[in-house]
């Protein structure tokens, strides 16, 4: 399905050269923000945040204001017609007709794709459930470029909730496309990295290993990416409590890390990084959040100015085949075409909204 607008649903819809161009523009803006202060004069950005957010929402709003634009939208769906049962299709169709770019955060995988199908302006995925978070990935890439001077040849440790952590899913997909990167996944068996992400890394030629303790690998890392154990992604309080506080980064563990290792975190944190780590010069998470404004300014400019046709659904629908993921948007918004692509096996389909695999 072709859209006349350019969207950012998944970074992997674009070549690496495009990502690098956005990141480089973000660095230009950081170095001379005044030069871009009127680039979006007269433009409007709509932000539709169906779940709580501090950094992502305010980062986008700050980015548009600093470009000279205006903002509309909501940060609580209960204060909108969503509370009356309005579909994503109808909400998006109306709001996008008021705006030049639309930014959506939603708790359901594939929601941004669903919005883009009927939007009348570019759509940006600001996080869709535990699936993807491409603008956080752009933030992470800018952080690595500034703080490590390279996006290649890194050993990256990812620790915590790797099953539900949309930030690590997006970052793995991106960094696996760079040269010579190695991944170490640190999690419990219940929270291990999803199979489709591991398959993407294998197909890229990058390598990964899986371990259960942070102590055994911290001394080998160039980058440690900590994640929160996300209570909202668990089916019950008991399941969450069984995993909570499994991984905590403190001053003692940092003593075993390299002097040039950096610590990143998408925030918010709960207990997984102690306050005493904040004063360590290797702690980058607050600076990382600040870099997010610059790269989102770059993204807004890129999508509004380029605005070239974009292919959304590339697969096809199959009679009586539905996505098996209960958290997929197609199982909540039933008007959506259930589109699948082959995953290297004629009996294995991948949902185009949430990447869940299904045998046929």
N, C-alpha and C positions, 0 to 999 in steps of 0.2 A: 504494500500500500504506500503510495507516494504522497508526501505532504509538500505544500509549496513553501513551508517554513523550515528553517534549520533548528534542530533541537539538540539538547544534550541529555540523553537517557542513560547511556553507557559509554564510557570513554572509548571502549573497544570498537565503537561504531566509526571511529576516526583513526587515521594513521598516526604513528608516533610523532611524525613531523608536525602534525596539528597540535598535539598536546604540548610539544616543546615550544611551539610558537606562542601559545597562550601563556605558558609559564614565563617565557622570556619577556612578553609584554607586561606580565605582572611584576617582574623585576624592574623593568623600565619605569613603571608607575611608582613603585616603591622608592626609586631613586629620585624621581621628580614628579610628585603628585600634582603640583600646581599646573603642570602642562596639560593635564587631562580634566581640569575642573569644570569645563563647560561642554564636554563631549556629548552629554546626553540632555542638554537643555531642551525642554519641551517634550521629553519622553516620559512614559509612565511604566512602572514595573508593578505587577500584581503578585503578592505573596500569599499563597494558600497553604497554611500550615495546619494540618489535621491532627497533629500531635505536638506535645510541648517541645520547644527548642529555644535555646538562648543564643549560643554562638552563631549557628547557621543563619537563623532568621535575622539577627541584628547585624551580622556580617554582610548579608545581602542588602539590607536596608541602608547601612552605612556606605556600602559600595555605590549604590545608585545615587544617594544624596551627594557624595563626593564627586560624582560625575555630572551633577547638575540636574538630575532627574527627580521625579516625584514617585510616591508609593501609595498603593491601595491594597486592600486584602483583609484577611482575618488570621488570627492566631489561635482561635478556638472555634471549631466547627459548630458548636452549640449556639454560637452567636450569629449563625448564618442560616440559610435555607437548607443546609445539610441536616439540621436538626429536624426538619420536616420530611426528610426522606429523599431529598433531591440527589440525583445521581451525579457521579463525576462528569459524565458527558454533559449534562445540562449546566452544572456549575461552571465547568471549563468553557463551554461554548459562550456563555454570557460574559463571564469575567474577562476572557481573552479578547472579547470585542471592545473592551475598554482600555486595553493595555498594549504596549509594544513588546513586552516580554513577560512571561509568567513563570514563577518559581513555586514548585510544589514539594511539600514534605507530607508523607502519608504513611500510616503504619502497615499498609498492605503491599506485598511485593507486586510489582508491575503497574502500580497506580499511575506513575508518570507516563508510561507508555500509553495507558488507557486515555490519559488526558490529552496527549499529543495527537491522538487519532482525530479529534474534532476541534482542536484549538485553532484560533485565528491569529496566532502569533507564536514565536519560538517558546518552547517549554524547556525548563531546566529541572532535572531530577535532583531535589535537595535531600534525598533519602527516601527509599521505599521499603519500609519494614526492615527485615534483616537481610535484604537483598543487596542493594548497591548504594553508594554515596559518592558519585563521581566528582563533585566539587570539593569534597574533603580530600579526595585523592589529588586534585590539582593543588590544593593547599599543601599537602604532604610533599608533592614533587617540588614545589617552590622552596619549601623548608630544606629539603635535601640539597637542592641546587645551591642555596645560599650557605648552608652550614657545613655540608660535606664536599661542596664544589664539584659534585658529579652525581649522575644517576646510574652509573655503571659500576660493575665490579664490587658491589657491596654485599656484605653478609648481614641479612636482616632477620632479627628475631621477632616473632609476633606471639604475644603472650596473653592468655585469658580466654574469653569467650570467642573462639574462632568459628564456631558453628553459626552464631547469630550476628556476628560483628560485620555489618555491611561495609564499614570503613576498611577492614583488612581484606575483604573480598575484592573490593575495587582496587586497592593498592597492590595486591598480589597480581591481579590481571595486568595492571600497568607496568609494574617493575619487571615482570617476566618477559616483557617485550624489549627491555633494555639489554645491554651486553654484560654477560658474566655475573649476574646477580645470583645469590644463593639464599635460600630461605630456611629458617629453623622455626618450626611450629611448636609452641610450648602450651600444652593444654591437657585437660583430663580427656579420657576416651569419649566421654559424653559430649564434650564441647570441641571436638577436633574439627579441623578445616573440612568443609564439604567436598565431596568427591569431584564435583564438576570443576572446582577451583584447582584441586590437585591435578586433574587431567589437563587443564589449561597450562599449568606450569610444566608438566611433562612434555606436552606438545611443543612448547616454546624452546625446549632444549635447556632450560634452567633446571636447577636441582633443588630438592628440599629434603629435610629430615624431620621426624616428629619425636619429641621428647616430652617427659612429664614434669620435669623440674627446671626452674630457672637457673638454679645454682650450677648445674652441670654444663651450661653453655654460655653464660653471660660473658665470660672472658674471651670468647671468640667473636663477639658481635661488633659491627660498626654502628648498627642502629638497633635499639630496642624499642619496639612499638607495643606499648601496654594498652590493654582494653579493659573496659568495665564488664563485670558479670552482670548482664542486663536483666533485672527482675521482670521487666515488662514483656520479655520474650519467652518466659517460662509458662508452662501450663498450670503450675501450682506453686504456692509459697514454699511447700516442702522441697520441691525440685530445686528451687532457687537457693534455699538455705543450705542444701547439700553441697552446692558449688561455691557459695559465697566465701570470700577470703582465702581461697585456695592459693592465689598468687598475690603476694604483696611485695612491692619493691621498697626497700628501706636503705638506710645508710650502710648497714653491714654488707648487703649484697652489692652495693655500688663500689665497695672497696675491691671487689674482684673483677670489675669491668675495666676495659681499656681507658686510658686517659682521654682519648679522642672519640670514644663512643658517645652517641647522643641518645637521649630518651625522648620519645614522642608519645603523644596521647591525644586522641580526638576530643576528649572532654565531653561531658562532665566525668570527673572521677568520683569515686566514693571512698573506698579504703585501699585501693590497689596500689597507690603511691602515697607514702607517708609524707607529711608536711616537711620533714627534715630534708627530703630530697630536693625541695624547691630551691634551696640556696646552692645546690651543686651546679657549677657552670655547664655541666653536660645536660641539664634539664632544659628542654626546648619547648615544652608544651604551651606555655603562655606566649612565647614568641611565635610559635606555630599558629596560634589562634589569630594573632595580629596579621601575619602574612596572608591569612585567608581573605581579608578585605581586599588586598591588592590583586590577588589572582581572580577574585570574583568581579572586580572592576574590569579586568582584562577579558573575562568571559562574557560579561554583559556587552562590552564593546564589540567583541568578535561576532556574537550571534546577531546583534542588531544590525551591524554594518554589512556582514557577509550575506546572511539571510538567503542562502541558496536552497534549492529543493532537497528534500531529505527522504530517504526510503525508510519507512517504519517497519511494517511486517514483511519479511522476506520469504517466509515459509508458506505453508498452506494449511487449510482446515481439513479435518478428516471426519467422516460420518461417525457419530456416536463416540468420539474420543474427547475426553475432558482432561484437564490438568488434575493430577493426583495430589497436588499441594493444597491443603485447606487454607493456607495463607495467601494463595494467589488471587489477584484481583478478579480473574475470570470466574472464580467461584463465589464472588460477591456481587459483581455487576454483570448480570446474565445476558445482557444485550451484546456483549463484546464478542467479536469473532475469535474462536479458540484456535489460534494459529501455532503450528509446530514446525520445527526444522529437524532434519536428520542429524544425528550425532555420531557420524562415522560408522553407523551400523543401521541397516535397513529395518531392524526390528526395534530400534531405540530412538524415540522422539524426544526433543527438548522443547519445552514451552517457551515461546518467544517473549513472554511477559516476565516470568520468574526463573527461567533456566532449569526448572525441575524436569527430571528425566522420567520417561514412561515407556514400558515395554508394550509393543502391540503384536 
